[in-house]
């Protein structure tokens, strides 16, 4: 037991000395009132050492961003008529069926039908909002997802005028 009590502090002192030498850190010695620290200096022509915060190397590694969320027809619900116009431009066909309007946006693989109704926020509001949207394939045998249909129509829209 006495040998264990002797070796533990000695092992800790040796380990601290090795770590201090590797990191070029001052090594404190206990000497009562005459406690001092040993420091080493780098040669004058040596490049400066840069010490970084822990984890700084990990912060420099670029992390790929997740792919952007693809819009589906359900994402259009609640959008205003102005928002739909900005996304898809003018509808090819606009059908009014009081109180609703059906906007039709044909594409190369599908047709997007957007059903707009008057806002329910008050009698003075005259804006329309999407209550339902549907992606219809051009042929019965073709399968087109909502996301693929909306994405193909977004690629067809003209660039915004600045």
C-alpha positions as CSV (number, residue, x, y, z in Angstrom):
1,X,0.0,0.0,0.0
2,X,2.8,2.4,0.8
3,X,4.5,1.6,-2.5
4,X,1.2,2.4,-4.3
5,X,1.0,5.8,-2.6
6,X,4.5,6.6,-3.7
7,X,4.2,5.5,-7.3
8,X,0.9,7.2,-8.1
9,X,2.1,10.8,-7.5
10,X,5.4,10.0,-9.3
11,X,3.5,8.6,-12.3
12,X,1.3,11.7,-12.4
13,X,4.3,14.0,-12.3
14,X,6.0,12.1,-15.1
15,X,2.9,12.2,-17.2
16,X,2.4,15.9,-16.6
17,X,6.0,16.6,-17.5
18,X,5.6,14.7,-20.8
19,X,2.4,16.5,-21.7
20,X,3.9,19.9,-20.8
21,X,7.0,19.1,-23.0
22,X,4.8,18.1,-25.9
23,X,2.6,21.2,-25.7
24,X,5.5,23.6,-24.9
25,X,3.5,24.6,-21.8
26,X,5.1,25.9,-18.6
27,X,5.6,23.2,-16.0
28,X,4.9,24.4,-12.4
29,X,7.1,23.0,-9.7
30,X,6.1,23.2,-6.1
31,X,8.8,24.8,-4.0
32,X,7.0,26.4,-1.1
33,X,7.4,30.1,-1.2
34,X,9.9,29.9,-4.0
35,X,7.4,28.4,-6.5
36,X,8.4,29.1,-10.1
37,X,7.5,28.0,-13.5
38,X,9.9,26.8,-16.2
39,X,9.2,28.2,-19.6
40,X,10.9,27.6,-22.9
41,X,11.1,30.1,-25.7
42,X,11.1,29.3,-29.4
43,X,14.0,30.4,-31.6
44,X,13.5,33.9,-33.1
45,X,13.3,32.5,-36.7
46,X,10.6,29.9,-35.8
47,X,7.1,30.4,-37.2
48,X,4.5,31.3,-34.5
49,X,2.5,28.5,-33.1
50,X,-1.2,28.9,-33.4
51,X,-3.2,27.4,-30.6
52,X,-6.8,26.7,-31.5
53,X,-9.8,26.0,-29.4
54,X,-10.8,22.3,-28.9
55,X,-12.9,21.2,-31.8
56,X,-11.7,24.0,-34.1
57,X,-10.3,21.4,-36.6
58,X,-13.7,19.8,-36.7
59,X,-15.4,23.1,-37.4
60,X,-13.2,23.6,-40.5
61,X,-14.4,20.4,-42.1
62,X,-17.2,21.2,-44.5
63,X,-20.4,19.4,-43.8
64,X,-22.7,18.7,-46.8
65,X,-26.1,20.3,-46.6
66,X,-29.1,18.2,-46.9
67,X,-30.9,18.4,-50.2
68,X,-33.6,21.1,-50.3
69,X,-37.1,20.0,-49.6
70,X,-39.0,19.3,-52.8
71,X,-42.4,21.0,-53.1
72,X,-45.5,18.8,-53.3
73,X,-49.0,19.8,-54.0
74,X,-49.8,19.7,-50.3
75,X,-47.2,22.5,-49.8
76,X,-49.2,24.8,-52.0
77,X,-52.3,24.6,-49.8
78,X,-52.8,27.9,-48.0
79,X,-50.7,29.9,-50.4
80,X,-52.2,33.1,-51.9
81,X,-53.0,33.6,-55.6
82,X,-50.0,36.0,-55.8
83,X,-47.7,33.3,-54.4
84,X,-48.9,30.8,-57.0
85,X,-48.4,33.4,-59.7
86,X,-44.9,34.0,-58.6
87,X,-44.1,30.3,-58.5
88,X,-45.7,29.2,-61.8
89,X,-46.6,32.3,-63.7
90,X,-49.9,32.9,-65.4
91,X,-52.2,29.8,-65.6
92,X,-52.8,28.4,-69.1
93,X,-56.5,28.0,-68.2
94,X,-58.4,29.8,-65.5
95,X,-61.9,28.4,-64.8
96,X,-64.3,30.3,-62.5
97,X,-66.8,28.2,-60.6
98,X,-68.3,30.5,-57.9
99,X,-67.0,30.9,-55.4
100,X,-63.8,29.1,-56.5
101,X,-61.3,29.4,-59.3
102,X,-59.4,26.5,-60.8
103,X,-56.0,27.4,-62.3
104,X,-54.4,24.9,-64.7
105,X,-50.7,24.7,-65.4
106,X,-49.8,22.1,-68.0
107,X,-46.4,20.6,-68.2
108,X,-44.5,18.0,-70.2
109,X,-45.4,15.1,-67.9
110,X,-48.4,16.4,-65.9
111,X,-51.0,19.1,-65.4
112,X,-51.2,20.9,-62.1
113,X,-54.7,21.9,-61.0
114,X,-54.8,24.5,-58.3
115,X,-58.2,25.2,-56.6
116,X,-58.4,28.7,-55.0
117,X,-61.2,30.0,-52.7
118,X,-61.8,33.4,-51.2
119,X,-60.1,34.0,-47.9
120,X,-62.2,33.4,-44.9
121,X,-60.6,36.2,-42.8
122,X,-63.4,38.6,-43.3
123,X,-66.0,40.1,-45.6
124,X,-63.6,42.9,-46.9
125,X,-60.9,40.5,-48.0
126,X,-61.0,39.7,-51.7
127,X,-57.8,37.6,-52.0
128,X,-57.8,33.9,-53.0
129,X,-56.0,31.1,-51.2
130,X,-55.2,27.6,-52.3
131,X,-57.5,25.1,-50.7
132,X,-56.5,22.1,-52.8
133,X,-54.0,21.2,-55.5
134,X,-53.7,18.1,-57.7
135,X,-51.0,16.8,-60.0
136,X,-52.6,14.9,-62.9
137,X,-50.4,12.7,-65.2
138,X,-50.8,13.4,-69.0
139,X,-51.7,9.8,-69.7
140,X,-53.4,7.2,-67.6
141,X,-50.5,4.8,-67.8
142,X,-47.8,7.2,-66.7
143,X,-46.9,7.6,-63.0
144,X,-45.8,11.0,-61.9
145,X,-45.3,12.0,-58.2
146,X,-46.6,15.3,-56.9
147,X,-43.0,16.4,-56.3
148,X,-41.9,15.5,-59.8
149,X,-44.8,17.3,-61.3
150,X,-44.3,20.5,-59.3
151,X,-40.6,20.4,-59.9
152,X,-41.0,20.1,-63.6
153,X,-43.4,23.0,-63.7
154,X,-41.0,25.2,-61.7
155,X,-38.2,24.5,-64.2
156,X,-40.6,25.7,-67.0
157,X,-41.3,29.1,-65.4
158,X,-39.7,32.1,-67.0
159,X,-36.9,33.8,-64.9
160,X,-38.1,36.7,-62.7
161,X,-37.8,40.1,-64.2
162,X,-35.5,42.4,-62.3
